[in-house]
């Protein structure tokens, strides 16, 4: 996998401008902070982001992948100001669960998610070479 960050676009923080990869493409459905009983858990955006990302990584591992295989990720955010206010904490969660590399990413503000209690949802794709 090659992460491509041309200097003309400026240094990315928390994402890569482009990712090139070859292998088995795995599409990952949007994940929120649902527990095994399909209830939203976590009081704030950081806790919910951690659970949602963990759920996404569980699906990825079940497909034979690992965090380093993530090529693209979209984060749907109900309250962008709250998300940005907790960006450092969210970044620490990312580094603990995924590592220092970032896929191509987008953060999109939305009015609400499927479950009204959900504050964040992550959806992505990966390329698995195993």
Order of alpha helices (4+ residues) and beta strands (2+ residues): beta-beta-beta-alpha-beta-alpha-alpha-beta-beta
